[in-house]
Amino acid sequence: MDNVRVRFAPSPTGHLHIGGVRTALFNWLFARSHQGVFILRIEDTDQGRSTEEFIQAIIAGMHWLGLDWDEGPYRQTERMQVYKEHVDRLLKEGKAYPCYCTAEELEERRKQALAAKRIPKYDGRCRDLKSPVPDRIPAVRFKAPAEGATIVDDLVKGRVVYENTQHDDLIIIRSDGWPTYNFCVVVDDATMGITHVIRGDDHLNNTPRQIQLYHAFGYTAPQFAHLPMILGPDKTRLSKRHGATSVTAYEEMGYLPEALVNYLVRLGWSYKDQEVFNRQELIEKFSLDHVGKSAAVFNPEKLLWLNSHYIAHMEPAGIIKCLRPFLIREGLITEKTSLDEPWMGKVIAALKERCRTFIEMANAARYFFLEEVEFDEQAAAKFLVPENKEILEVLLQGIEGLTELSQENIDRLFRSIMEARGLKMGQVAQPLRVALTGRTVSPGIFEVIDILGKDRVTRRLRTAISHIPG
């Protein structure tokens, strides 16, 4: 496929969300798989809701995900002259006309049509006006074909036929001078040479109007591919309550961009039974032929599983880099703290199979960084009790007597205590775990001892013993 040019065109009226990210990803993969061009275009003509903050958030989200673009970011507000030239062209050729109907008049006619059980569309009364209406600033409407049908040969949905009688004359320029979405998107895609429009299927009903505009200008329409909707676990439209939060929020929650990309590409696309893909595999295997027609269901647990998979397979240096900001946020280190890589390697090895996000990992690592143990009240009430005091004292004495804190020496110490008192491993390890971590759940107790080191282990044991009443 030659000269593929695609675009991602978000509206900066909010943050970059899951649905938008998937659209961006599918366009990016399509471009990369065909050695084509991926364009970023900001559709910011909604002056009431578009903000610079949202534009920067979109750009930051794209950078974090590694979805680099070849052209742009273009902004529609910087292309007003291009739109004006195209409007003037349609007016000159008699393919558009000024409409002097006010918003109040249009609303009243809409109500009348609904009451009469007619389709509430514009009745075309300004279509053949011979002279302007005084003291009114007109909008501009496109003269839509009133007969026949407009056909969308969609690369995902197949052939969809729209009877032209369903559509009225579309406003392309509002009376305030601002162009409308359907008009801008056609002018932009045509003048930017877009070959394929890949977007959510909520845009499918806009497509016949856009095809009519392409034909009016004499432009060749791109090929369209409308992606299936993403639903929440309850099969309703995905919303914030399902976790459809901004992409930057996933970054703040400790997700890896690789995991999010891998998860989102599988929402509506598949390749055999493969679940985990690296970036190069996605580029090599991505095809619109494997995009499904039915809605995809967002599963937060599946995303967590993928994230944990990627964390578990990361190199320690990469985890340290990703974990650092979360340790700073938890107050466990400062911006200036230099982390000992061999020691951090032990911490990561102990935690990475147990943690699904970097927030979880930072929380799980708290007791390795804090000087004083934060005792969970229930854990302390259950295990830091008089009947366990002697076990902890014997452990303290035994560890103090070790010249080397090796796993072999610790194992020998544990066994001697267990055999002398007829105890099981959990009866020795669990009080010690609470004494050293403040929690009932941690990595293996030998790993914890090794990471903490002799000084901190003995200091924490003394503190725990002092907490035991009697």
C-alpha positions in Angstrom: 0.0 0.0 0.0 1.7 3.2 -1.2 1.8 6.6 0.4 -0.4 5.9 3.4 -1.3 9.0 5.4 -3.4 8.9 8.5 -4.2 11.2 11.4 -5.2 11.4 15.0 -7.4 14.4 15.5 -8.5 14.9 19.1 -10.6 17.7 20.4 -8.9 19.4 23.4 -12.1 19.7 25.4 -10.9 17.2 27.9 -8.0 14.9 28.7 -6.9 12.1 26.4 -9.0 9.1 27.4 -9.0 5.4 26.7 -11.2 5.6 23.6 -9.0 8.3 22.1 -5.8 6.5 22.9 -7.0 3.4 21.1 -7.9 5.4 18.0 -4.5 7.1 18.1 -2.8 3.7 18.5 -4.6 2.0 15.6 -3.8 5.0 13.3 -0.1 4.9 14.5 0.2 1.2 13.9 -1.5 1.4 10.5 1.0 4.1 9.5 4.0 2.3 10.8 3.0 -1.1 9.4 2.8 0.5 5.9 5.8 2.9 6.3 3.3 5.7 6.1 2.8 9.1 7.7 1.1 9.6 11.0 -0.2 13.2 11.6 -1.4 14.8 14.9 -4.1 17.4 14.4 -5.7 19.3 17.2 -9.4 20.1 16.4 -9.7 23.2 18.6 -12.5 25.1 17.0 -14.9 24.6 20.0 -13.9 27.9 21.5 -16.0 27.5 24.6 -14.4 24.2 25.7 -11.0 23.9 24.1 -8.1 24.9 26.3 -4.3 25.0 26.1 -4.1 22.8 29.2 -5.9 20.0 27.4 -3.8 20.4 24.3 -0.6 20.0 26.3 -2.1 17.0 28.2 -2.9 15.3 24.9 0.6 15.9 23.6 2.1 14.7 26.9 0.0 11.5 26.8 1.1 10.8 23.3 4.7 11.2 24.3 4.3 8.9 27.3 2.7 6.2 25.1 5.5 6.5 22.6 3.1 7.4 19.8 5.3 9.7 17.8 4.0 11.7 14.9 5.6 12.6 11.6 3.7 15.9 11.0 2.0 18.4 13.3 0.6 19.0 15.7 -1.5 21.2 13.5 -4.3 23.3 15.0 -7.5 24.1 13.3 -7.6 27.6 14.8 -4.5 28.3 12.7 -6.1 27.2 9.5 -9.1 29.6 9.4 -8.0 31.1 6.0 -8.0 27.6 4.5 -11.6 27.1 5.6 -12.7 30.5 4.4 -11.3 29.8 0.9 -13.2 26.5 0.7 -16.5 28.2 1.9 -16.1 30.9 -0.7 -15.5 28.3 -3.3 -18.7 26.4 -2.5 -20.7 29.7 -2.4 -19.3 30.8 -5.8 -20.1 27.4 -7.3 -23.7 27.5 -5.9 -23.0 24.5 -3.7 -23.7 26.4 -0.5 -25.9 29.3 0.5 -26.4 31.8 3.4 -29.0 30.9 5.9 -30.7 33.7 7.9 -32.8 31.5 10.3 -32.2 32.2 13.9 -31.5 29.5 16.5 -34.9 30.3 18.1 -36.7 29.8 14.8 -34.9 26.5 14.1 -35.8 25.2 17.5 -39.4 26.1 17.1 -39.6 24.3 13.8 -37.8 21.3 15.3 -40.5 21.0 18.0 -43.2 21.3 15.4 -41.7 18.5 13.3 -41.4 16.2 16.3 -45.0 16.9 17.2 -46.1 16.0 13.7 -43.8 12.9 13.8 -41.6 14.2 11.0 -37.8 13.9 10.9 -36.7 17.2 12.6 -34.4 18.5 9.8 -33.9 21.9 8.2 -36.7 22.6 5.7 -34.5 24.5 3.2 -36.4 27.7 3.3 -33.2 29.9 2.7 -31.9 27.6 -0.1 -33.3 29.7 -2.9 -33.4 33.2 -1.4 -32.7 35.9 -3.9 -31.6 38.6 -1.5 -30.1 38.9 2.0 -32.4 39.3 5.1 -31.6 42.8 6.6 -30.1 43.1 10.1 -29.2 39.4 10.3 -25.8 37.8 10.1 -26.2 34.5 8.2 -24.7 31.1 8.7 -23.6 29.2 5.6 -25.2 25.8 4.7 -24.0 23.2 2.3 -26.5 22.2 -0.4 -26.8 18.5 0.3 -28.1 16.2 -2.5 -31.8 15.6 -1.8 -32.1 12.4 -3.9 -30.3 9.1 -4.2 -28.0 7.5 -1.6 -24.6 8.0 -0.2 -22.6 4.8 0.2 -19.9 4.2 2.8 -17.6 1.2 1.9 -16.1 0.8 5.4 -13.0 -1.3 5.9 -14.4 -2.6 9.2 -18.2 -2.3 9.0 -18.6 -3.2 5.3 -21.0 -1.4 3.0 -23.4 1.0 4.7 -26.0 2.8 2.6 -27.6 6.2 3.6 -30.6 7.5 1.8 -30.0 11.2 1.1 -33.5 12.1 2.1 -32.4 11.5 5.7 -30.0 14.5 5.7 -30.7 18.2 5.6 -28.5 21.0 4.5 -25.5 21.0 6.9 -24.3 24.2 8.5 -20.7 24.6 7.5 -20.1 28.1 8.9 -22.0 29.4 12.0 -23.3 32.9 12.1 -20.4 33.8 14.5 -18.0 32.9 11.7 -16.6 29.7 13.1 -16.6 26.6 10.9 -18.3 23.3 12.0 -16.7 19.9 12.7 -17.9 18.1 9.6 -16.8 20.8 7.3 -13.3 21.3 8.9 -12.6 17.6 9.0 -13.2 17.3 5.3 -11.1 20.3 4.3 -8.3 19.2 6.6 -8.2 15.6 5.5 -8.4 16.5 1.8 -5.7 19.2 2.0 -3.4 17.1 4.2 -3.7 14.1 1.8 -5.2 11.7 4.3 -5.7 8.3 2.6 -7.4 6.4 5.5 -9.7 7.8 8.3 -9.6 5.3 11.2 -11.8 6.4 14.0 -14.5 5.3 16.5 -17.8 4.1 15.1 -19.6 6.9 16.9 -18.5 8.9 13.8 -20.0 6.6 11.3 -23.2 8.6 10.9 -21.1 11.7 10.1 -19.4 10.0 7.2 -22.1 10.3 4.5 -22.2 14.1 5.0 -18.5 14.2 4.8 -18.4 12.1 1.6 -21.0 14.5 0.1 -18.6 17.4 0.9 -15.6 15.6 -0.7 -17.7 15.1 -3.9 -18.8 18.8 -3.9 -15.1 19.9 -3.8 -14.1 17.3 -6.4 -11.8 15.7 -3.8 -11.3 11.9 -3.6 -12.6 10.7 -0.3 -10.3 8.6 1.9 -11.0 5.1 2.9 -12.9 4.9 6.1 -12.5 2.3 9.0 -14.8 2.7 12.0 -13.6 0.9 15.1 -16.0 -0.8 17.4 -17.1 1.0 20.5 -15.5 0.2 23.9 -17.9 -0.9 26.6 -17.5 -1.2 30.3 -17.6 -4.5 32.1 -21.4 -4.1 32.5 -21.8 -3.7 28.7 -22.8 -0.1 28.9 -20.8 2.7 27.2 -17.4 3.1 28.7 -17.3 6.0 31.2 -15.2 7.3 34.1 -16.9 4.9 36.5 -15.5 2.0 34.5 -12.0 3.4 34.7 -12.1 5.3 31.5 -9.9 7.9 33.0 -7.2 10.0 31.3 -4.1 8.4 30.1 -2.0 10.6 32.4 -4.0 9.1 35.3 -2.8 5.7 34.3 0.8 7.0 34.4 0.2 8.4 37.9 -1.3 5.1 39.0 1.9 3.3 38.1 1.0 1.6 34.8 3.6 1.1 32.1 2.9 2.6 28.7 3.9 -0.7 27.1 1.2 -2.5 29.1 -1.5 0.1 28.2 -0.6 0.0 24.5 -0.6 -3.8 24.5 -4.0 -3.9 26.3 -5.7 -1.3 24.1 -4.6 -2.9 20.9 -6.4 -6.0 21.9 -9.7 -4.1 22.4 -11.1 -4.7 19.0 -8.1 -6.3 17.3 -6.6 -9.8 17.6 -3.9 -11.9 16.1 -4.5 -15.6 16.6 -4.4 -16.4 20.3 -1.5 -14.1 21.2 -2.0 -11.8 24.1 1.4 -10.2 24.7 3.1 -8.2 22.0 6.1 -6.0 21.9 6.0 -2.8 19.9 7.8 -4.3 16.8 5.5 -7.3 16.8 2.5 -5.0 16.8 3.8 -3.1 13.8 4.5 -6.3 11.9 1.2 -8.0 12.6 -1.3 -5.1 12.8 -4.0 -5.2 10.1 -7.4 -3.7 9.7 -8.5 -7.1 8.5 -8.3 -8.4 12.1 -10.4 -5.6 13.6 -13.7 -6.9 14.9 -17.1 -5.5 14.1 -18.6 -6.0 17.6 -18.0 -3.8 20.6 -15.0 -4.5 22.9 -15.3 -4.8 26.7 -12.9 -2.9 28.9 -11.6 -5.2 31.7 -9.5 -3.4 34.3 -8.3 -6.7 35.8 -6.9 -7.8 32.4 -5.0 -4.5 32.2 -3.6 -5.1 35.7 -2.5 -8.6 34.7 -0.7 -7.2 31.6 0.9 -4.5 33.7 2.2 -7.0 36.3 3.5 -9.2 33.4 5.5 -6.3 32.0 6.9 -5.3 35.4 7.9 -8.9 36.1 9.9 -9.0 32.9 11.6 -5.7 33.2 15.3 -5.3 33.9 16.0 -3.9 37.4 17.5 -0.7 36.1 14.2 0.0 34.2 12.1 -0.7 37.3 14.3 1.5 39.5 13.8 4.4 37.0 10.0 3.9 36.9 9.7 3.3 40.7 11.7 6.3 41.8 9.0 9.0 41.4 6.6 6.8 43.4 9.1 6.4 46.2 9.5 10.2 46.2 5.7 10.6 46.2 5.4 8.2 49.2 8.0 10.3 51.1 10.4 7.4 51.2 13.2 9.2 49.3 13.9 12.7 48.1 14.8 14.0 44.7 18.5 14.0 45.8 18.5 10.5 47.2 21.0 8.2 45.4 19.7 4.7 45.3 22.2 1.8 45.8 21.5 -0.3 42.7 22.7 -3.7 44.1 20.5 -3.2 47.2 17.5 -1.9 45.1 18.0 -5.0 42.9 17.3 -7.1 46.0 14.2 -5.1 46.9 12.9 -5.3 43.3 13.6 -9.1 43.0 11.6 -9.6 46.3 8.6 -7.5 45.1 8.2 -7.5 41.3 6.3 -10.8 41.1 3.9 -9.6 43.8 3.1 -6.1 42.6 0.8 -5.1 39.7 1.6 -1.4 39.6 4.4 0.9 40.7 2.1 2.4 43.3 1.7 -1.1 44.8 5.4 -1.7 44.6 6.2 1.6 46.4 3.7 0.8 49.1 5.0 -2.7 49.4 8.6 -1.4 49.8 7.8 1.1 52.6 9.3 -1.0 55.4 12.6 -1.4 53.5 13.0 2.4 53.5 11.5 3.6 56.8 13.7 3.9 59.9 10.7 3.0 62.2 8.3 0.2 61.4 4.7 1.1 60.9 2.8 -1.6 62.7 -0.6 -2.7 61.4 -2.8 -2.6 64.5 -4.5 -6.0 63.8 -1.1 -7.6 62.9 0.5 -6.3 66.1 -2.5 -7.3 68.2 -2.3 -10.9 66.9 1.4 -11.6 66.8 3.2 -9.1 69.1 1.8 -10.9 72.1 3.4 -12.3 75.4 3.5 -15.9 74.1 5.7 -14.8 71.2 8.0 -12.6 73.2 10.5 -15.4 74.0 10.6 -16.5 70.3 11.5 -13.0 69.2 14.1 -12.7 72.0 15.7 -15.9 71.0 15.7 -14.8 67.3 17.3 -11.5 68.4 20.0 -13.2 70.4 20.6 -15.7 67.6 20.9 -13.1 64.8 23.1 -10.9 67.0 25.4 -13.9 67.3 25.7 -14.5 63.6 28.9 -13.3 61.9 27.3 -13.6 58.5 23.6 -13.0 57.7 23.6 -15.8 55.0 20.4 -17.7 54.1 22.2 -20.9 55.3 22.9 -19.4 58.8 19.4 -18.0 59.1 17.9 -21.3 58.1 20.0 -23.1 60.7 18.9 -20.6 63.4 15.2 -21.1 62.5 15.4 -24.9 62.6 17.1 -24.9 65.9 14.4 -22.7 67.4 11.6 -24.8 65.8 13.1 -28.1 66.9 13.8 -27.0 70.5 10.2 -25.8 71.0 8.3 -28.1 68.7 7.1 -25.2 66.5 6.2 -25.0 62.8 7.8 -22.5 60.4 4.8 -20.1 60.5 4.9 -19.9 64.3 8.4 -18.5 64.1 8.3 -16.6 60.8 5.0 -14.7 61.3 5.8 -12.9 64.6 9.2 -12.1 63.1 7.6 -10.8 59.9 5.3 -8.5 61.8 8.3 -7.3 63.9 10.4 -6.5 60.8 7.7 -5.2 58.4 4.7 -4.3 60.6 2.6 -6.5 58.3 1.4 -10.1 58.0 2.2 -10.3 54.3 5.7 -9.8 52.8 8.2 -11.5 50.6 9.9 -14.6 52.1 11.2 -13.8 55.6 14.8 -14.8 54.6 14.7 -12.3 51.8 13.4 -9.6 54.1 16.2 -10.3 56.6 18.8 -10.2 53.9 17.5 -6.9 52.4 17.2 -5.1 55.8 20.6 -6.2 57.0 21.7 -7.2 60.5 21.6 -3.7 62.2 18.1 -2.9 61.1 16.8 -6.4 61.8 18.2 -6.4 65.4 17.0 -2.8 66.0 13.4 -3.7 64.8 13.3 -6.8 66.9 14.2 -4.8 70.0 11.5 -2.3 69.1 8.9 -5.0 68.6 9.8 -6.8 71.8 9.4 -3.5 73.7 5.9 -3.2 72.2 4.8 -6.5 73.7 2.9 -6.0 77.0 4.2 -7.7 80.2 
